[in-house]
Amino acid sequence: MVFLKRIYDKYSKDDGIRILVERLWPRGISKENAHIDIWMKEIAPSTELRKWFNHDDSKWEEFREKYKTELSGNMEVDKIKQIIKINDRVTFVYSSRNTDHNSAVALLSILSHGGSGTE
């Protein structure tokens, strides 16, 4: 099972394998307090796409499609799928304040459903 959690939320051992799916390290969090098992920078949206989206909800669907395109051919996709396959519980950790529309939500949607439809 894959879960999503803000890095600013309280850590729990129940999170399982914690994967930071951000290109940049979150502000105000030390690496010791983050409890991150794996930091997968390269699976995050490109800097250009992240800046274009800028957490604008009106761009959400287009952002997901562009991110899906970026992920095609990304070697990290196979790695993260393998991690999910061999672990009972995985948590994608992200920093965005917007818990509904962020790159971790998009990543989970793309991996689970191919990014189609509205979740």
C-alpha positions as CSV (number, residue, x, y, z in Angstrom):
1,M,0.0,0.0,0.0
2,V,1.2,3.5,-0.8
3,F,0.3,6.5,1.3
4,L,1.0,10.2,1.1
5,K,2.2,12.4,3.9
6,R,3.5,15.9,4.3
7,I,7.0,16.0,5.6
8,Y,5.9,18.5,8.3
9,D,3.4,16.0,9.7
10,K,4.4,13.8,12.6
11,Y,6.6,10.9,11.7
12,S,5.2,7.4,12.5
13,K,6.9,4.0,12.3
14,D,3.6,3.0,10.6
15,D,4.7,5.1,7.6
16,G,6.8,2.1,6.4
17,I,9.4,3.0,3.8
18,R,9.4,6.8,3.5
19,I,10.4,8.1,0.1
20,L,10.9,11.9,-0.4
21,V,9.5,12.6,-3.9
22,E,10.7,16.2,-4.1
23,R,13.6,17.6,-6.2
24,L,14.4,20.1,-3.4
25,W,15.0,19.4,0.3
26,P,12.0,20.8,2.3
27,R,12.6,24.0,4.2
28,G,13.0,23.9,7.9
29,I,13.4,20.2,8.3
30,S,16.7,18.6,9.2
31,K,17.6,15.3,7.6
32,E,17.7,13.7,11.1
33,N,14.1,14.8,11.8
34,A,12.7,13.9,8.4
35,H,13.1,10.1,8.8
36,I,13.5,9.7,5.1
37,D,14.6,6.3,3.9
38,I,15.1,7.2,0.2
39,W,15.3,10.6,-1.5
40,M,14.2,10.2,-5.1
41,K,15.0,13.6,-6.6
42,E,14.9,12.4,-10.1
43,I,11.3,11.2,-10.0
44,A,10.1,14.7,-9.1
45,P,8.8,17.0,-11.8
46,S,11.5,19.0,-13.6
47,T,12.3,22.5,-12.2
48,E,10.6,24.0,-15.3
49,L,7.4,22.0,-14.8
50,R,7.3,22.7,-11.1
51,K,7.7,26.4,-11.6
52,W,5.1,26.5,-14.4
53,F,2.5,24.7,-12.2
54,N,3.3,26.8,-9.2
55,H,0.5,25.0,-7.2
56,D,-2.2,26.6,-9.4
57,D,-5.2,24.4,-9.1
58,S,-6.5,25.6,-12.5
59,K,-3.4,23.9,-14.1
60,W,-3.8,20.6,-12.3
61,E,-5.0,18.4,-15.1
62,E,-2.4,19.8,-17.6
63,F,0.3,19.5,-14.9
64,R,-0.5,15.8,-14.4
65,E,-0.4,15.1,-18.1
66,K,3.0,17.0,-18.5
67,Y,4.4,15.2,-15.5
68,K,3.2,11.8,-16.9
69,T,5.1,12.6,-20.1
70,E,8.2,13.5,-18.1
71,L,8.0,10.2,-16.3
72,S,7.9,8.1,-19.5
73,G,11.4,6.7,-19.9
74,N,12.5,7.9,-16.4
75,M,14.6,5.1,-14.8
76,E,13.4,6.0,-11.3
77,V,9.8,4.8,-12.2
78,D,11.0,1.2,-12.4
79,K,12.9,1.6,-9.1
80,I,9.9,3.1,-7.2
81,K,7.6,0.4,-8.6
82,Q,10.0,-2.3,-7.3
83,I,10.2,-0.6,-3.9
84,I,6.4,-0.6,-3.7
85,K,6.2,-4.2,-4.9
86,I,8.6,-5.6,-2.2
87,N,7.3,-3.5,0.8
88,D,4.0,-3.8,2.5
89,R,3.8,-0.1,3.3
90,V,5.4,2.9,1.4
91,T,4.8,6.6,2.1
92,F,5.5,9.2,-0.5
93,V,6.6,12.2,1.5
94,Y,6.1,15.7,0.0
95,S,6.3,19.3,1.3
96,S,3.5,21.1,-0.5
97,R,0.8,22.8,1.6
98,N,-1.8,21.8,-1.0
99,T,-2.6,18.2,0.0
100,D,-5.0,17.7,-3.0
101,H,-2.9,19.0,-5.9
102,N,0.8,18.3,-5.6
103,S,3.4,16.2,-7.4
104,A,3.2,13.3,-4.9
105,V,-0.6,13.0,-5.5
106,A,0.1,13.1,-9.3
107,L,2.9,10.6,-9.0
108,L,0.7,8.1,-7.1
109,S,-2.1,8.6,-9.6
110,I,0.2,8.0,-12.5
111,L,1.7,4.9,-11.0
112,S,-1.7,3.5,-9.9
113,H,-3.9,4.4,-12.8
114,G,-1.8,5.7,-15.5
115,G,-2.8,9.3,-14.6
116,S,-6.1,9.1,-16.4
117,G,-9.4,10.3,-15.0
118,T,-10.0,12.4,-12.0
119,E,-9.1,11.0,-8.6
